[in-house]
Amino acid sequence: MSQESTVPGEVVETAGIPEPGAVTIVVPTFNESANVRQLLRQITEAVPARLPCEVVFVDDSTDDTPDVIEKAAQDCPFPVTVLHREEPVGGLGGAVVEGLKAATSDWIVVMDGDCQHPPSLVPDLVATGERANAGLVVASRYIKGGSRAGLAGSYRVAVSRGATWLTKSLFPRRLHGISDPMSGFFAIRRSAVTAEVLQPLGYKILLELAVRSRPGRVTEVPFVFQDRFAGQSKSTAQEGFRFLRHLAGLRAASPVARMVGFGLIGLTGFVPNLFGLWALTAAGMHYVPAEILANQLGVAWNFVLIEHLLFRERRRHRRWWDRAGRFALLANADLVLRIPLIALFVHQFHLGVLSATALALVTTFVLRFVATEALVYLPRRAGEEPARDGRTARRAA
C-alpha cells in the first residue's frame, strides 16, 4: 500500500509504481440519493490511504440528492463539493464537463454515482497513467480481466455491444487503442483536456473526449462492471436517440464530412417531396404549383435533419425562425439558379443537356452547402467564449 503524499503534486513511489499527489473524482448524479452514501463509503475505504483525493458531485437531481451528499460528506476524510445545476445542459456529459472545469488536481477520475464503477480501482487508474506517461486511462470491460457482468439483461448487453461496434467503426483512428469507448469510468490528466472545446450531448462523455480532445497517449485497465446498488438505470430510448444525434454531430465535425452528410440528407428529401407531389396532384392541383408546394416539404425535412445532425452546436448563433427562413430561401434559390446554369453550360460551353444538368446540380449543391454554412450557421468568432450557464450553485459539503 502506498503512503499518502503531504505535498500537492508530489509523486510517491511504492513497489516501483509512481503515484501522483492528488486526484479529483468527478461524479455526475441524477436522482442518486439512495446510492451516494454507499459510494462515499467505498471511496473512503479505497482511495485516501493510497493518494489524497477530493470528490466533486455535479448534480442535476430533482430529488434530495444534494442534501444526502452534504450529510454523508460529514464522515469523509476528504473534501466533497456539490455543483447543483438548475438546467442540465448537455445531460450527464455536460455535468462531467462542469466537473472537469472545477477540478483542482493533476488527475481527474470520472465515475458514475450508482456504485457500478468500483472506487477501489481509482488509485490503479492513476498509477497506470503515471507509469505509462499517458494522458487518458480507460477502465475497460472488454480486455482480459474485465467483465460487463453488471449489465442487466440481454437487451442492454446487445445495445452496449452494438453501440461499441458502431462508434469504433465511425472513428477507427480516434478510438484506436480504446476497446471500450462506451465506458463511463476513466482517468484523465487535467493538462490533457480543454473543457471549452467539448460539446457533450447525453451520457457518453468518453467518446466526446476521445474524438474532440484526445490526449496523446491512451492506456487501459480491466474492470468488472458491478451491479447497481439501488435505483434504476437512467438509460432510456430518449438517451439512445441523443446518443445517435451525438454520433452524427461528431462525425460531421469536419467540412468534408458535413458536405457528405449535407448531400445524403438532401437525397432523403426526395421522399417527402415526391409524396407531397403525388398527394397534391391526386387532389386535382396542377403539377406546377404542386411541385412548388411539395418542394417545401423536402426543404422542411432537410432543415430538421441538418439542424439536429450536422449543425447542432451552431444553432445558438441565430434564432430558429431566422435559420429556417434563410435555409428556405437558399433551398428555393437553388431551383431558380439551376435553369440559367444549364442554359449557360449548353449554349456557352456546348455541353449536352444531361451533362449540363449534372454539372449544374453539382455546382448548385456546393454553392448551397457553402451558403448554408456561411449565412445560416455562422461559426463563433475565434477566441469568443461560449455563454456559460449562470445557474450552477456550488456547495462545499
C-alpha positions as CSV (number, residue, x, y, z in Angstrom):
1,M,0.0,0.0,0.0
2,S,1.3,3.4,-0.9
3,Q,2.0,6.2,1.6
4,E,0.0,9.5,1.3
5,S,1.9,12.4,0.0
6,T,1.7,15.6,2.0
7,V,2.9,17.9,-0.8
8,P,0.4,18.5,-3.6
9,G,1.6,17.2,-6.9
10,E,4.5,15.2,-5.4
11,V,5.0,11.7,-6.9
12,V,5.3,8.9,-4.3
13,E,6.8,5.6,-5.5
14,T,5.7,2.4,-3.9
15,A,6.8,-1.0,-5.2
16,G,8.1,0.7,-8.4
17,I,4.8,2.3,-9.3
18,P,4.7,6.1,-9.2
19,E,1.6,7.8,-7.9
20,P,0.7,11.5,-8.0
21,G,-0.1,13.6,-5.0
22,A,-3.8,14.1,-5.6
23,V,-6.9,13.1,-7.7
24,T,-10.3,14.8,-8.2
25,I,-13.1,12.3,-8.5
26,V,-15.9,13.7,-10.6
27,V,-19.3,12.1,-10.1
28,P,-22.3,13.2,-12.2
29,T,-25.6,12.5,-10.4
30,F,-29.3,12.5,-11.3
31,N,-31.6,11.3,-8.5
32,E,-29.0,9.0,-6.9
33,S,-29.9,9.8,-3.3
34,A,-30.1,6.1,-2.5
35,N,-26.5,5.4,-3.8
36,V,-24.3,8.3,-2.7
37,R,-23.8,7.2,0.9
38,Q,-22.6,3.8,-0.2
39,L,-20.4,5.4,-2.9
40,L,-18.7,7.8,-0.5
41,R,-18.2,4.9,1.9
42,Q,-16.5,2.9,-0.8
43,I,-14.3,5.8,-1.8
44,T,-13.3,6.4,1.8
45,E,-12.3,2.7,2.2
46,A,-10.3,2.5,-1.1
47,V,-8.7,5.9,-2.0
48,P,-7.4,8.2,0.7
49,A,-5.0,5.5,2.1
50,R,-3.2,5.4,-1.3
51,L,-3.4,9.0,-2.5
52,P,-5.1,12.3,-1.4
53,C,-8.4,13.0,-3.2
54,E,-11.3,15.3,-3.4
55,V,-14.8,14.4,-4.7
56,V,-16.9,16.8,-6.9
57,F,-20.5,15.8,-7.4
58,V,-22.2,17.6,-10.4
59,D,-25.8,17.2,-9.7
60,D,-28.9,17.5,-11.9
61,S,-31.3,15.9,-9.5
62,T,-34.9,16.7,-8.8
63,D,-34.8,14.8,-5.5
64,D,-32.9,15.3,-2.3
65,T,-29.6,14.0,-3.6
66,P,-27.6,17.3,-2.8
67,D,-28.8,17.2,0.9
68,V,-27.9,13.5,1.2
69,I,-24.4,14.2,-0.2
70,E,-24.0,17.0,2.3
71,K,-24.9,14.8,5.3
72,A,-22.8,11.8,4.1
73,A,-19.8,14.1,3.5
74,Q,-19.5,14.8,7.2
75,D,-18.0,11.4,7.7
76,C,-15.5,11.7,4.8
77,P,-11.7,12.4,5.4
78,F,-11.5,14.4,2.1
79,P,-13.2,17.5,0.6
80,V,-16.6,17.0,-1.0
81,T,-18.2,19.6,-3.2
82,V,-21.6,19.7,-4.8
83,L,-22.3,21.6,-8.0
84,H,-26.0,21.7,-8.5
85,R,-27.2,22.7,-11.9
86,E,-30.7,24.1,-12.3
87,E,-30.6,23.4,-16.1
88,P,-28.9,20.1,-17.1
89,V,-27.3,21.5,-20.2
90,G,-25.7,18.6,-22.2
91,G,-27.1,15.9,-19.9
92,L,-24.6,13.7,-18.0
93,G,-21.8,14.7,-20.4
94,G,-22.4,18.3,-19.7
95,A,-22.2,17.6,-16.0
96,V,-18.8,15.9,-16.4
97,V,-17.5,19.0,-18.3
98,E,-18.6,21.2,-15.4
99,G,-16.7,18.8,-13.1
100,L,-13.6,19.0,-15.3
101,K,-13.6,22.8,-15.0
102,A,-14.0,22.6,-11.2
103,A,-11.2,20.0,-10.6
104,T,-8.0,21.2,-9.0
105,S,-5.9,18.1,-9.1
106,D,-3.4,16.8,-11.6
107,W,-5.6,13.8,-12.3
108,I,-9.3,13.6,-12.7
109,V,-11.3,10.3,-12.5
110,V,-14.8,10.3,-13.8
111,M,-17.2,7.6,-12.5
112,D,-20.9,7.0,-12.1
113,G,-22.8,7.6,-8.9
114,D,-24.7,4.2,-8.9
115,C,-21.7,2.2,-7.5
116,Q,-21.3,0.2,-10.7
117,H,-17.8,1.6,-11.0
118,P,-15.6,0.3,-8.2
119,P,-13.7,3.1,-6.4
120,S,-11.0,0.6,-5.4
121,L,-9.8,0.9,-9.0
122,V,-9.2,4.7,-8.8
123,P,-5.6,4.5,-7.5
124,D,-4.8,1.9,-10.1
125,L,-6.1,4.1,-12.9
126,V,-4.0,7.0,-11.8
127,A,-0.9,4.9,-11.1
128,T,-1.2,3.2,-14.5
129,G,-1.4,6.7,-16.1
130,E,1.7,7.9,-14.3
131,R,3.7,4.7,-15.1
132,A,2.7,4.8,-18.8
133,N,3.0,8.6,-19.1
134,A,-0.5,8.5,-20.5
135,G,-3.0,11.3,-20.8
136,L,-6.0,9.1,-20.6
137,V,-6.6,5.8,-18.8
138,V,-9.8,3.9,-19.6
139,A,-11.4,1.3,-17.4
140,S,-12.4,-1.3,-19.9
141,R,-14.9,-4.2,-19.7
142,Y,-13.6,-5.7,-22.9
143,I,-10.0,-6.5,-22.2
144,K,-8.6,-9.5,-20.3
145,G,-9.7,-9.4,-16.7
146,G,-12.7,-7.1,-17.5
147,S,-16.4,-8.0,-17.5
148,R,-19.7,-6.4,-18.2
149,A,-21.5,-8.6,-15.6
150,G,-23.4,-5.7,-14.1
151,L,-25.3,-5.0,-17.3
152,A,-28.9,-6.2,-16.6
153,G,-30.4,-8.3,-19.3
154,S,-29.5,-9.5,-22.7
155,Y,-31.1,-6.3,-24.3
156,R,-28.7,-3.9,-22.5
157,V,-25.8,-6.2,-23.4
158,A,-26.8,-6.2,-27.1
159,V,-27.2,-2.4,-27.1
160,S,-23.9,-1.9,-25.4
161,R,-22.1,-4.2,-27.9
162,G,-23.9,-2.6,-30.8
163,A,-23.0,1.0,-29.7
164,T,-19.4,0.0,-29.2
165,W,-19.1,-1.5,-32.7
166,L,-20.8,1.5,-34.2
167,T,-18.6,4.1,-32.6
168,K,-15.4,2.2,-33.3
169,S,-16.5,1.8,-37.0
170,L,-17.2,5.5,-37.3
171,F,-14.0,6.7,-35.6
172,P,-11.3,4.0,-36.2
173,R,-8.4,6.4,-35.9
174,R,-9.6,8.5,-32.9
175,L,-10.6,5.4,-30.9
176,H,-7.5,3.4,-31.7
177,G,-6.4,1.7,-28.5
178,I,-9.7,2.2,-26.8
179,S,-11.6,-1.1,-26.5
180,D,-14.5,0.3,-24.5
181,P,-15.4,3.8,-25.8
182,M,-18.8,3.5,-24.0
183,S,-17.1,3.3,-20.6
184,G,-18.1,6.0,-18.2
185,F,-15.1,5.2,-15.9
186,F,-11.7,6.7,-16.8
187,A,-8.9,8.9,-15.5
188,I,-7.6,11.9,-17.5
189,R,-4.8,14.4,-16.8
190,R,-6.2,17.9,-16.3
191,S,-3.5,19.2,-18.6
192,A,-4.6,16.9,-21.4
193,V,-8.1,18.2,-21.9
194,T,-9.5,21.6,-22.9
195,A,-13.0,21.6,-21.5
196,E,-14.1,24.6,-23.6
197,V,-13.9,22.6,-26.9
198,L,-16.2,19.9,-25.6
199,Q,-19.8,19.9,-26.8
200,P,-21.4,16.9,-25.0
201,L,-24.9,15.6,-25.6
202,G,-26.1,12.8,-23.4
203,Y,-24.1,10.4,-21.3
204,K,-21.2,9.2,-23.4
205,I,-18.6,11.7,-22.4
206,L,-15.6,9.5,-23.0
207,L,-16.5,9.4,-26.7
208,E,-16.7,13.2,-26.8
209,L,-13.3,13.5,-25.1
210,A,-11.6,10.9,-27.4
211,V,-12.9,12.5,-30.6
212,R,-12.7,16.2,-29.9
213,S,-9.8,16.4,-27.4
214,R,-8.0,13.1,-27.4
215,P,-4.9,13.0,-25.3
216,G,-1.7,11.9,-27.0
217,R,-1.2,8.5,-25.2
218,V,-4.0,6.2,-24.1
219,T,-3.9,3.1,-22.0
220,E,-6.4,0.8,-20.4
221,V,-7.0,-1.3,-17.2
222,P,-9.6,-4.0,-16.9
223,F,-12.6,-3.6,-14.6
224,V,-15.7,-5.7,-13.7
225,F,-18.9,-3.7,-14.2
226,Q,-20.8,-4.0,-10.9
227,D,-24.5,-4.4,-10.2
228,R,-26.3,-1.2,-9.4
229,F,-26.5,-0.6,-5.7
230,A,-30.0,1.0,-5.7
231,G,-32.5,2.5,-8.0
232,Q,-33.0,2.0,-11.8
233,S,-30.8,2.7,-14.8
234,K,-31.1,6.1,-16.5
235,S,-30.7,4.5,-19.9
236,T,-33.8,5.2,-22.0
237,A,-34.9,5.2,-25.6
238,Q,-34.6,9.0,-25.5
239,E,-31.0,8.7,-24.4
240,G,-30.4,6.3,-27.2
241,F,-31.6,8.9,-29.7
242,R,-29.5,11.5,-28.1
243,F,-26.5,9.2,-28.5
244,L,-27.2,8.7,-32.2
245,R,-27.5,12.5,-32.6
246,H,-24.2,12.9,-30.8
247,L,-22.5,10.4,-33.1
248,A,-23.8,12.2,-36.2
249,G,-22.6,15.6,-34.8
250,L,-19.1,14.2,-34.0
251,R,-18.8,12.5,-37.4
252,A,-19.8,15.8,-39.1
253,A,-17.2,17.8,-37.4
254,S,-15.0,18.2,-40.5
255,P,-16.2,20.3,-43.5
256,V,-15.8,17.3,-45.9
257,A,-17.9,15.1,-43.6
258,R,-20.5,17.8,-43.3
259,M,-20.7,18.2,-47.0
260,V,-21.2,14.5,-47.5
261,G,-23.9,14.5,-44.8
262,F,-25.5,17.5,-46.3
263,G,-25.7,15.7,-49.7
264,L,-27.1,12.5,-48.1
265,I,-29.7,14.4,-46.2
266,G,-30.6,16.2,-49.4
267,L,-31.2,12.9,-51.1
268,T,-33.6,11.8,-48.4
269,G,-35.6,15.0,-49.0
270,F,-36.8,13.5,-52.3
271,V,-39.1,11.2,-50.3
272,P,-41.4,13.8,-48.7
273,N,-41.1,15.9,-51.9
274,L,-42.4,13.1,-54.1
275,F,-45.0,12.1,-51.6
276,G,-46.3,15.7,-51.4
277,L,-46.4,16.0,-55.2
278,W,-48.3,12.7,-55.5
279,A,-50.8,13.8,-52.9
280,L,-51.4,17.3,-54.3
281,T,-51.8,16.2,-57.9
282,A,-54.1,13.3,-56.8
283,A,-56.2,16.0,-55.2
284,G,-56.5,17.8,-58.5
285,M,-53.9,20.5,-58.2
286,H,-51.9,21.5,-61.4
287,Y,-48.4,20.0,-61.3
288,V,-46.6,23.3,-61.4
289,P,-47.9,24.8,-58.1
290,A,-48.0,21.2,-56.7
291,E,-44.3,20.9,-57.4
292,I,-43.6,24.3,-55.7
293,L,-45.5,23.3,-52.6
294,A,-44.1,19.8,-52.5
295,N,-40.6,21.2,-52.7
296,Q,-41.3,23.0,-49.4
297,L,-41.9,19.6,-47.7
298,G,-38.5,18.5,-48.8
299,V,-37.0,21.8,-47.6
300,A,-38.6,21.4,-44.2
301,W,-37.4,17.8,-43.9
302,N,-33.9,18.7,-44.8
303,F,-33.9,21.6,-42.4
304,V,-34.9,19.5,-39.4
305,L,-32.3,16.9,-40.2
306,I,-29.4,19.2,-40.7
307,E,-30.4,21.2,-37.5
308,H,-30.1,18.1,-35.4
309,L,-27.4,16.0,-37.2
310,L,-25.0,18.5,-38.8
311,F,-25.1,21.9,-37.1
312,R,-26.4,21.2,-33.6
313,E,-23.6,23.1,-32.0
314,R,-24.0,26.2,-34.2
315,R,-27.7,26.7,-33.7
316,R,-27.1,29.3,-30.9
317,H,-25.9,31.9,-33.4
318,R,-29.4,32.7,-34.8
319,R,-33.0,32.2,-33.7
320,W,-34.7,29.2,-35.2
321,W,-37.1,31.2,-37.3
322,D,-34.2,33.2,-38.7
323,R,-32.3,30.0,-39.6
324,A,-35.4,28.4,-41.1
325,G,-36.2,31.4,-43.2
326,R,-32.6,31.7,-44.6
327,F,-32.4,28.0,-45.3
328,A,-35.7,28.0,-47.2
329,L,-34.6,31.0,-49.3
330,L,-31.4,29.2,-50.2
331,A,-33.1,26.0,-51.0
332,N,-35.6,27.7,-53.3
333,A,-32.9,29.8,-54.9
334,D,-31.3,26.6,-55.9
335,L,-34.2,25.9,-58.2
336,V,-34.1,29.4,-59.7
337,L,-30.3,29.2,-60.3
338,R,-30.2,25.8,-61.8
339,I,-32.1,26.5,-65.0
340,P,-29.9,29.5,-66.1
341,L,-26.8,27.4,-65.3
342,I,-28.0,24.6,-67.5
343,A,-28.6,27.1,-70.3
344,L,-25.1,28.6,-69.8
345,F,-23.4,25.2,-70.0
346,V,-25.4,24.2,-73.1
347,H,-25.1,27.4,-75.1
348,Q,-21.7,28.8,-74.0
349,F,-19.7,25.6,-73.3
350,H,-21.6,23.3,-75.8
351,L,-22.3,20.6,-73.3
352,G,-25.1,18.0,-73.8
353,V,-28.3,18.5,-71.8
354,L,-27.7,15.6,-69.5
355,S,-24.1,16.7,-68.8
356,A,-25.1,20.3,-68.3
357,T,-27.8,19.2,-65.9
358,A,-25.5,17.0,-63.9
359,L,-22.8,19.8,-63.7
360,A,-25.5,22.3,-62.7
361,L,-26.7,20.0,-59.9
362,V,-23.2,19.6,-58.5
363,T,-22.5,23.4,-58.8
364,T,-25.7,24.4,-57.0
365,F,-25.2,21.8,-54.4
366,V,-21.7,23.0,-53.5
367,L,-22.9,26.7,-53.5
368,R,-25.9,25.8,-51.4
369,F,-23.7,24.0,-48.8
370,V,-21.2,26.8,-48.6
371,A,-24.0,29.4,-48.4
372,T,-25.8,27.4,-45.7
373,E,-22.7,27.3,-43.5
374,A,-21.9,30.9,-44.1
375,L,-25.3,32.5,-44.0
376,V,-27.4,30.2,-41.8
377,Y,-24.9,28.7,-39.3
378,L,-22.2,31.2,-38.8
379,P,-19.4,29.8,-36.6
380,R,-18.4,31.5,-33.4
381,R,-15.6,34.0,-33.9
382,A,-12.1,32.7,-32.9
383,G,-11.4,33.4,-29.2
384,E,-15.1,34.2,-28.4
385,E,-16.1,32.3,-25.2
386,P,-19.3,30.3,-25.2
387,A,-22.1,31.5,-23.0
388,R,-21.8,30.0,-19.6
389,D,-24.8,28.8,-17.6
390,G,-25.1,31.1,-14.7
391,R,-27.4,28.8,-12.7
392,T,-24.9,26.4,-11.2
393,A,-24.8,26.5,-7.4
394,R,-21.5,25.4,-5.8
395,R,-21.8,24.0,-2.3
396,A,-18.9,22.7,-0.2
397,A,-20.3,19.7,1.7
